[in-house]
Amino acid sequence: MFFLISQSRRSLSIELNEYFEDLGEKPCTKSAFSKARYRVLWSFFQDWHRHFIDLVYTHPRTLCTWKGHLLKAVDGTSIYLFKDVEVEKEFGSHTNQHKCIIPMARAGIELDVLNGYCTQAQLQPYWDGEAVFAEAFLAHSKPEDLRIYDRHFAGFELIFKHLQLNAQFVMRCKIGFNKVVAKFVASGKKQSIVEFFITAQVCKALQQQGYSVDSKTKVRVRLLRIDIGQAEPEILITSLFNLRKYPHCCFKEVYNYRWGDETRFDQIKNKLQIEVFSGHKPPAIYQDFFATVIASNLHNLICKECTLELEQVNADKETPLAINQNVSIGLLKPRIVTLFLSNKTTAI
């Protein structure tokens, strides 16, 4: 399990040899490793990730917030897989412009953008939409969370479920999202409190899920127009109604925090190379996915411990220095086992 979170991305034989040499033990074969890994449920890594997050968030005073909220940006991305019958059956595929069938999965993460931790993650079939993991993450919502979504998530059903749980959100939508939004855009107003009415299709879907709704069901939200210097403004939907605590001027900054999610996906896909898998069965893919999320969070934890020292280094510099992620990730990899097995805080 330590070997898996150490982010092995080269030849498996080479990685195993180096790993066991560092432990002072005789290396095992690729076959022995494969047999051993499948005796471990992939959900172990999912639980390990959750336990890590629980430990971090038991000390809320050490965490950065915005007006008392933890900013949780939710986003998804496609993960390229490899040709295999079991893999395609589990995750599905996509047909590209050349009519080639490409096995793919859909990954979703919830990122605490002010503190850098991936607080929730999910790997699901490619045919499942982003709303699937968004609702799964919402089920674990905390009172202090403020969720941020791009316009691909906008929908009456997700808004309704947030309000049912009293979960706060900021969600971008298209200017033609519905007639109410279109009317708001045409009015030229900066903000307005409005009501959205349920559609017949959404009403039926919510009833099938056990919600008590009918054709008269509606939701009350606040619309905001954010001019970004382009032909079309950003239209945000939010559950934050307090105009004094949450004035119009603060929402551009809040929504821009969502780009932290894009940066994390870049790290996971390009620097941690999540699409380079160490096994060719669905359980191995799940293991590698959550092992990579754990490694990403460990990297963030260690980098945050360097913040004070970095501030001291930058005190007299016109151009501030930053931690090189490629170098720091490379340095972390061979030290992960030491990090967990040593009682010395200076071991790494």
Phi and psi in degrees as a GROMACS rama.xvg file:
@    title "Ramachandran Plot"
@    xaxis  label "Phi"
@    yaxis  label "Psi"
@TYPE xy
-64.9603  -36.8545  PHE-2
-61.2366  -40.5562  PHE-3
-67.2943  -39.079  LEU-4
-80.7696  -6.07457  ILE-5
-80.8577  4.95867  SER-6
61.6169  62.4655  GLN-7
-78.9559  117.46  SER-8
-124.645  -4.60018  ARG-9
-96.0995  -164.238  ARG-10
-54.1597  132.576  SER-11
-60.019  -37.9328  LEU-12
-62.903  -43.4605  SER-13
-64.8531  -45.508  ILE-14
-61.7527  -43.062  GLU-15
-64.5984  -41.6901  LEU-16
-59.7848  -47.9304  ASN-17
-65.6115  -39.3601  GLU-18
-61.7113  -49.5887  TYR-19
-74.5909  -28.3655  PHE-20
-63.071  -41.7649  GLU-21
-62.8245  -30.2747  ASP-22
-84.1667  -7.81738  LEU-23
73.9168  28.7489  GLY-24
-124.671  164.121  GLU-25
-73.2443  132.039  LYS-26
-63.8139  151.261  PRO-27
-97.093  167.012  CYS-28
-83.6  163.702  THR-29
-59.851  -39.4758  LYS-30
-63.2808  -44.0563  SER-31
-64.4602  -39.9648  ALA-32
-62.9188  -44.4165  PHE-33
-61.895  -42.1678  SER-34
-63.7431  -38.6233  LYS-35
-69.8535  -40.2958  ALA-36
-64.6558  -33.9959  ARG-37
-79.8535  -2.66113  TYR-38
-85.8973  -6.30261  ARG-39
-104.856  123.179  VAL-40
-63.1221  137.159  LEU-41
-62.9838  -24.7442  TRP-42
-66.8976  -16.1402  SER-43
-58.3611  -43.27  PHE-44
-68.6167  -34.4839  PHE-45
-63.397  -43.3352  GLN-46
-68.7713  -35.7258  ASP-47
-61.4656  -44.184  TRP-48
-60.3443  -46.0254  HIS-49
-63.377  -39.6036  ARG-50
-64.4382  -41.0954  HIS-51
-57.4157  -48.9558  PHE-52
-63.3878  -40.9068  ILE-53
-59.0147  -40.8399  ASP-54
-65.1343  -44.464  LEU-55
-61.9976  -41.7878  VAL-56
-90.2169  10.3331  TYR-57
-80.2042  -6.04175  THR-58
-122.776  69.8078  HIS-59
-61.9947  -23.4328  PRO-60
-68.0139  -20.0935  ARG-61
-88.3883  -1.96903  THR-62
-99.5483  145.834  LEU-63
-84.1031  139.551  CYS-64
-133.1  166.47  THR-65
-120.568  112.339  TRP-66
50.3383  38.7022  LYS-67
85.5879  -0.847246  GLY-68
-104.528  144.657  HIS-69
-86.9686  121.046  LEU-70
-84.3007  114.392  LEU-71
-113.095  104.348  LYS-72
-87.1649  132.039  ALA-73
-113.446  130.784  VAL-74
-156.148  167.091  ASP-75
-135.068  165.301  GLY-76
-152.927  162.26  THR-77
-91.6398  141.69  SER-78
-116.48  121.544  ILE-79
-77.3101  133.992  TYR-80
-114.605  -161.293  LEU-81
-126.684  160.151  PHE-82
-66.2457  116.056  LYS-83
-165.344  136.77  ASP-84
-61.2582  -46.8777  VAL-85
-63.6035  -40.9604  GLU-86
-64.8327  -45.6449  VAL-87
-65.4299  -35.5758  GLU-88
-66.6223  -36.4123  LYS-89
-77.6541  -42.512  GLU-90
-113.577  -19.3722  PHE-91
89.7914  -170.749  GLY-92
-153.912  172.513  SER-93
-134.527  138.06  HIS-94
-96.0657  118.788  THR-95
-83.3219  -173.912  ASN-96
-67.4364  -17.7154  GLN-97
-94.963  10.7354  HIS-98
62.8512  26.8948  LYS-99
-92.1123  137.796  CYS-100
-87.9945  118.066  ILE-101
-112.648  115.609  ILE-102
-62.3129  131.144  PRO-103
-146.671  156.334  MET-104
-126.08  166.535  ALA-105
-115.624  126.883  ARG-106
-109.688  141.958  ALA-107
-128.686  141.875  GLY-108
-134.529  151.773  ILE-109
-114.418  117.661  GLU-110
-113.77  126.897  LEU-111
-76.2675  98.3513  ASP-112
-70.5088  -22.9603  VAL-113
-85.0345  -23.6046  LEU-114
-113.746  -11.3061  ASN-115
84.3098  3.48921  GLY-116
-93.5051  136.837  TYR-117
-80.379  102.217  CYS-118
-82.2638  -26.5834  THR-119
-143.671  149.353  GLN-120
-148.315  149.198  ALA-121
-150.764  137.406  GLN-122
-115.927  126.426  LEU-123
-141.712  168.951  GLN-124
-57.2618  147.646  PRO-125
-62.7163  -31.5039  TYR-126
-73.6107  -15.1264  TRP-127
-76.812  132.689  ASP-128
-74.2784  171  GLY-129
-65.4666  -24.4561  GLU-130
-63.3904  -24.944  ALA-131
-63.4966  -51.8382  VAL-132
-75.5549  -26.886  PHE-133
-61.5959  -42.8723  ALA-134
-70.7638  -34.5718  GLU-135
-63.9056  -41.7654  ALA-136
-67.4862  -38.3137  PHE-137
-60.6082  -31.7307  LEU-138
-61.747  -21.4142  ALA-139
-106.912  23.1466  HIS-140
-64.6464  142.611  SER-141
-108.846  152.955  LYS-142
-56.0316  -30.855  PRO-143
-86.2035  -2.90119  GLU-144
-76.588  141.827  ASP-145
-126.499  110.456  LEU-146
-88.3849  140.761  ARG-147
-120.168  128.356  ILE-148
-128.32  148.506  TYR-149
-86.1984  -178.103  ASP-150
-72.1696  -12.2452  ARG-151
-70.5593  -17.564  HIS-152
-95.0407  -12.4726  PHE-153
-61.1455  129.061  ALA-154
-176.072  150.238  GLY-155
-59.1743  -42.2904  PHE-156
-61.7325  -46.2886  GLU-157
-67.3869  -39.5124  LEU-158
-61.603  -46.547  ILE-159
-57.0887  -44.5617  PHE-160
-68.3136  -33.9277  LYS-161
-62.6417  -46.9715  HIS-162
-67.0098  -33.1397  LEU-163
-62.7472  -34.6162  GLN-164
-94.3153  1.14151  LEU-165
56.5358  36.9964  ASN-166
-94.1732  128.321  ALA-167
-83.2331  147.52  GLN-168
-152.491  158.323  PHE-169
-130.335  123.554  VAL-170
-135.666  124.685  MET-171
-79.914  147.905  ARG-172
-137.719  166.483  CYS-173
-74.1769  155.117  LYS-174
-67.2918  -18.5744  ILE-175
-108.628  28.4284  GLY-176
-51.8709  -46.2985  PHE-177
-158.38  -179.447  ASN-178
-64.881  -34.302  LYS-179
-66.2445  -43.8079  VAL-180
-66.4387  -43.0076  VAL-181
-59.6951  -40.8445  ALA-182
-65.9644  -39.7802  LYS-183
-63.4727  -44.0865  PHE-184
-61.4383  -43.749  VAL-185
-65.5064  -28.2373  ALA-186
-70.6915  -23.4695  SER-187
79.2426  2.8442  GLY-188
-68.6703  153.002  LYS-189
-81.6706  -32.184  LYS-190
-157.317  157.535  GLN-191
-164.946  145.634  SER-192
-96.9139  122.813  ILE-193
-133.647  177.021  VAL-194
-125.636  135.752  GLU-195
-104.013  134.512  PHE-196
-98.0471  147.183  PHE-197
-70.2537  147.505  ILE-198
-94.1663  162.36  THR-199
-60.9719  -39.6148  ALA-200
-65.5001  -45.517  GLN-201
-68.5227  -37.1216  VAL-202
-58.5215  -46.2956  CYS-203
-63.9559  -42.0382  LYS-204
-64.0827  -42.3839  ALA-205
-69.6516  -37.2601  LEU-206
-62.0505  -39.5363  GLN-207
-66.3811  -24.103  GLN-208
-89.1991  0.55154  GLN-209
96.0996  7.97341  GLY-210
-83.153  144.057  TYR-211
-88.933  90.2271  SER-212
-132.709  159.572  VAL-213
-145.2  -172.722  ASP-214
-65.6194  -15.0465  SER-215
-96.493  -0.37456  LYS-216
-64.0195  138.408  THR-217
-144.432  163.649  LYS-218
-125.311  146.727  VAL-219
-107.399  123.656  ARG-220
-137.945  170.188  VAL-221
-111.805  128.39  ARG-222
-101.922  141.151  LEU-223
-132.229  137.373  LEU-224
-103.059  121.292  ARG-225
-116.545  111.689  ILE-226
-80.8717  126.06  ASP-227
-119.682  19.8571  ILE-228
77.4472  18.0882  GLY-229
-119.366  176.434  GLN-230
-60.6798  -39.4361  ALA-231
-109.87  138.215  GLU-232
-80.5889  166.319  PRO-233
-84.2828  133.879  GLU-234
-111.505  119.834  ILE-235
-109.841  139.533  LEU-236
-109.199  131.595  ILE-237
-141.766  159.198  THR-238
-98.652  2.62099  SER-239
-88.2717  104.59  LEU-240
-95.9373  -18.6246  PHE-241
-69.8555  102.496  ASN-242
-67.8308  -28.6728  LEU-243
-75.697  -45.9534  ARG-244
-74.8885  -34.4765  LYS-245
-123.791  72.823  TYR-246
-68.1028  160.535  PRO-247
-52.9234  -37.7068  HIS-248
-65.6718  -17.1591  CYS-249
-89.2314  -11.9626  CYS-250
-79.6187  -25.8318  PHE-251
-62.802  -43.7516  LYS-252
-64.2044  -43.9643  GLU-253
-61.2018  -46.828  VAL-254
-67.4575  -33.6035  TYR-255
-65.3951  -22.4118  ASN-256
-61.0671  -21.4422  TYR-257
-59.9535  -22.7777  ARG-258
-65.5703  -15.1543  TRP-259
-60.1142  -31.7024  GLY-260
-64.3795  -40.8614  ASP-261
-63.496  -39.1933  GLU-262
-64.812  -39.846  THR-263
-67.3075  -39.242  ARG-264
-63.1654  -36.8913  PHE-265
-61.763  -42.8372  ASP-266
-64.111  -47.0139  GLN-267
-66.6846  -40.3455  ILE-268
-83.5392  -39.6931  LYS-269
-100.591  -38.4757  ASN-270
-90.1673  -40.6109  LYS-271
-92.5703  -6.89871  LEU-272
51.4081  58.1084  GLN-273
-63.7131  -22.3384  ILE-274
-85.3557  2.63469  GLU-275
-99.1768  101.928  VAL-276
-96.2819  150.094  PHE-277
-94.518  2.87902  SER-278
-150.51  166.016  GLY-279
-118.969  23.7062  HIS-280
-122.161  154.216  LYS-281
-50.837  -43.8783  PRO-282
-59.03  -35.6405  PRO-283
-67.1342  -37.383  ALA-284
-64.477  -43.9285  ILE-285
-62.8585  -43.481  TYR-286
-58.1555  -50.3389  GLN-287
-63.3246  -37.4961  ASP-288
-61.6752  -53.0165  PHE-289
-72.8453  -29.2189  PHE-290
-63.0666  -37.7632  ALA-291
-68.0683  -39.2483  THR-292
-63.2779  -41.357  VAL-293
-61.2763  -46.4499  ILE-294
-61.6318  -39.4891  ALA-295
-62.8061  -42.3353  SER-296
-68.5448  -37.2103  ASN-297
-62.0538  -43.8784  LEU-298
-59.6086  -43.4161  HIS-299
-63.2748  -42.0648  ASN-300
-60.3254  -45.5583  LEU-301
-68.9652  -40.866  ILE-302
-62.1837  -37.9894  CYS-303
-64.7694  -30.1908  LYS-304
-69.4114  -16.1993  GLU-305
-93.5217  0.144173  CYS-306
-58.1543  -47.8735  THR-307
-62.4341  -45.002  LEU-308
-63.5147  -38.2814  GLU-309
-66.4429  -38.8571  LEU-310
-62.618  -38.411  GLU-311
-67.1499  -40.5869  GLN-312
-63.6446  -37.6332  VAL-313
-85.6488  -3.48174  ASN-314
-55.517  -38.9681  ALA-315
-109.786  16.8141  ASP-316
-106.187  135.561  LYS-317
-70.783  -40.17  GLU-318
-107.197  107.088  THR-319
-66.1568  144.342  PRO-320
-84.4815  154.664  LEU-321
-134.064  160.189  ALA-322
-71.0289  129.559  ILE-323
-78.1833  112.064  ASN-324
-66.7918  -39.2707  GLN-325
-59.9776  -44.1227  ASN-326
-68.8467  -46.945  VAL-327
-65.4737  -37.374  SER-328
-65.6707  -41.0952  ILE-329
-63.0899  -36.7433  GLY-330
-73.3985  -30.4349  LEU-331
-70.5882  -38.1957  LEU-332
-50.5876  -54.9443  LYS-333
-74.3984  -5.71469  PRO-334
-103.851  -2.5313  ARG-335
-62.1152  -42.4505  ILE-336
-62.5533  -44.3018  VAL-337
-60.5757  -38.4884  THR-338
-57.6785  -40.1973  LEU-339
-87.2293  -30.495  PHE-340
-94.9026  -17.1694  LEU-341
-94.7812  144.121  SER-342
-90.8383  -3.54074  ASN-343
-89.859  125.537  LYS-344
-69.8436  -16.9155  THR-345
-97.9178  11.3465  THR-346
-63.2684  -29.6759  ALA-347
